[in-house]
Amino acid sequence: MNTKKITDRTERKKLKRAARHKAPAKPKRGSGVARGSLKRKLRKMAQGTRKR
């Protein structure tokens, strides 16, 4: 949700919380699945830069 235009902090927070509540639940990781499997993967990275 883009809330850059809203300057009031409490109003922005209220909108973000409402959007988060409305959004579908994120998938849970299974018991036999690697911990980092739900992370976004990187295609190719330049050497010497941070991954995330």
C-alpha positions in Angstrom: 0.0 0.0 0.0 1.4 3.4 -1.0 0.9 6.0 1.8 3.5 8.5 0.8 0.9 11.2 0.2 -0.5 11.1 3.7 1.5 13.3 6.1 -0.4 12.5 9.3 1.5 9.6 11.0 -1.5 8.2 12.9 -3.8 8.3 9.9 -1.1 6.5 7.8 -0.7 3.9 10.5 -4.4 3.3 10.6 -4.6 2.8 6.8 -1.7 0.5 6.8 -3.1 -1.7 9.6 -6.4 -1.9 7.8 -4.7 -2.9 4.6 -2.6 -5.5 6.4 -5.8 -6.9 8.0 -7.6 -7.1 4.7 -4.7 -8.8 2.9 -4.7 -12.6 2.4 -2.7 -14.6 4.9 0.9 -15.5 3.9 1.5 -19.2 3.3 3.0 -21.1 6.3 6.1 -23.1 5.7 5.8 -26.9 6.0 7.7 -28.9 8.6 10.0 -30.5 6.0 10.7 -27.3 4.1 13.9 -25.2 4.5 13.6 -22.0 6.6 14.7 -19.6 3.8 12.4 -21.1 1.2 9.8 -18.3 1.4 12.4 -15.6 1.0 12.6 -13.8 -2.3 15.4 -15.2 -4.4 18.0 -13.1 -6.2 18.9 -13.8 -9.8 22.5 -12.5 -9.9 24.3 -10.1 -7.7 27.3 -7.9 -8.2 30.2 -8.9 -6.0 30.7 -6.8 -2.9 27.1 -5.8 -2.4 24.6 -6.9 0.2 21.9 -9.4 -0.6 19.0 -7.7 1.1 
